Amino acid sequence: MRVLAAASLALILGAPSESQKVPPTKGVFLVAKPSISSGPFHKSVVLLLSHGKGGTLGVIVNRATGIKLSETLPDLDKSGAATHALHFGGPVALEGLIFLFRSDEPPEGVDGVMGNVYFSSNPEVLDGLIEEERGPEELRLYLGHSGWAPQQLDNELRRGDWKVVRADAFTVFRKKPETMWDELAKSQRVIARSSTPSRPSLRSARAAAR
């Protein structure tokens, strides 16, 4: 009994707090909590691409727009462009395009996120991936991005606005955006039940950024 009691006490004392389990860093999801009740981050899942003294960069991964890449870049004369739909990455720099892709042999100049997942905004890299006929299970494109000034995200975490969860490529590239937040929120005990987030239009995304 003493051994069991000592072991239980050690587990309790040695167990990390909820906020210590997964630190905010690249390759994690920020799952919005109910305290974010409106705006572009309501019921959002953000994949962090970088986090440090200079601030934080990420993309919302559960906001499909229905806009095709070929509509945004009509000069991209490749059949693969028509198969890719754009996602709303966040309210910052909506005129810009960031993309995530999977590769075992990534091109030079791209940044790693986790495992074989990388991101870039280089049009030449995107052109090469489209030419290789990468499908949505290997390539995701985002209009705009999500950004935080130095210490801003840390303050939001202390306030309890986000749940930090380890990210995985399957969720990013395979799961349906419209059910992603509900699944993660329920599995991480952020909520008990909730409806799925609505699909934003590009117009509403721009309005939210103002």
N, C-alpha and C positions, 0 to 999 in steps of 0.2 A: 504493500500500500504506500509506503514511504517513497519507493522508487517511482511509482506511478504519479504520486503527488508532486514530486520534484520535477519529473518530466513535464507534467502539465504546466507547472509554474514557469519552467524554462521556455516552453512554447509561447506562453502568454507574454512573458517579458521580452522574448526575442522576436515576437511577431512584429513586422513593420506595420505602421499605420496605413490607412487606405491611400493617403496621398503619397506615401513613399514607395508603394508597390511598383508603379510604372512612372518614371520621371518624364517630363516633357522633353522630347528630343526627336530628331528626325526618325521616321519610321514608326510613329505611333498615331493612333486616332484620337482626336478630341471629339467626344460624344456630348452634344449639347444637353444640358439639364433643363428641366422645366422653368428654371429661373430666367432663361433666355426665352421670353414669351412672344417676341416679335422680331422683325427685321430679317436680314439675310441669313443669320445664323440660327434662327428658330428651327429646331428639329434637324440640325445639320450634323454631318460627320465630316470632320476635317482631317486630312492626312498631312502631318507636318513634314515639310521638306528640309527645313533647317531651323535651328533654335540656338541662340547664343546671345552674347553681349550686344551684338548689333541689332537684335530684334528677332522676329519669328516670321517664317514664310510657310504657307500651306495652301492646299486646294480643297474645296468642298467636293467630296466624291459622290454625293447622293442627290445631285440636282441635274437631271437631264433636261435639255432645252428643246429637243426636237429639231434643232437647226443642224443642217448638214454642213460638213466642212467645205463641200463644193460651192455652197451658197456664200460662204465667208471669203473663200479664196478661189474665185472663178478662174483665175489664171493658172491654177494648179491643174495642168492637163494630164490627169492620171485617173484611170477608171476607179482605183481604190479610194479616191477622195470622196466619192459619192456614197460609200458604204459607212462612213464614219459620222456619227452624230456628235455634236459638241455638248459639253457639260458646263454649268455655271460654276466656275472655280472660286468665286468670291467677288466682293464689291470693289476691289482695287484693280485699276488698269484694265478696264473691260475691253479696251481696244487691243489688248495683248493676248497672246496664245501660249499656254504652257501645256506640255504633254508628258504623260507617263508612259513608259514602255518597258517591256521585259526583254532581256537579252543576256545570253551567255558570253557574248563577245561584243561589249558595247563600243561604240565609236569614241574617239578621243574628244575630250572637252565636255562630257556630260557628267552629271552629278548623281552619285548613288543615293538611294533612299533606304532600301532594305533588300537583302538577298540579291536577286537578279533584276530588281526594279530600279529604274533610273528616271531622271527627269531632265528636261531641257526646254529651251524656247528658241533654239537655233533652227531657222527655216531650212537650212541645208540638211540637217539631221532628219527633220520631219520629211523632207522630200525623199530622202533615202529609204526611210521606213515605209512610206506609201508605195514607193517603187518596188519594195520587197513584198508588197501586198499583205502587210500585217493586218490581222483582223482585230476586232474590239477586245478579244481575249488577250491581246498582246500590246495594244495601243489605245490609250484614252486621251482625249483632248479637252482642254478647259479654257473657256473664255474668262479672263480675269483671274485674280488670285486673292488669297486671304493674307493679311499682314498685320503684325502687331509691333508697336514701338518697343524699345528696350524696357523690360520689366512689366509691360502692359499685360501680357499673357499670365505672368506669374501672379499679378494682382487679381486677375479674373479667376485663376485657379484657387487662390486663397479665399475668394468670395464664394466659391462653390458653383461656378457657372458651367464647369466642364468635368467630365469623367475621362481620365486618360487611360487608354486601352492599347495594348500591343496590336499593331496593324499586321495584315497579311495580304499577300498578293491575290489570293482567291476572292476575298471580299471586294477588293478594288476592281478586279477585272471580270469577275464572274457573277457576283450577286446583283440582283435588281436594285437600282438606285431607290426606287419608290418604297422598298421594304427594308432597306439597310438600317435606317435609324431605329425603327421599331425593334428589329431583331437584336441589335447591339444594346439598345437601351434596356430591353427586357432581360437579356442575358447578363448584363452588368448591374442589374437591379437599380437602374436609373429611374425606371417607371414600372408600373404594373401593367397598364394597358394604355394604348394610345392609337389614334388614327394615323395614317401615313401622310407624309408631307406632300403638298401639291407641287405640280411641275411649274416652275416659273417661266415666263416668257422673257426674251431678251429685253423688252421694254420695261417690264417690272424689275428686272435685275438692275438696269441702269437707274431706275427711279430710286431703288433702295440704296444705291451707292451715293446719291446726292445728299 
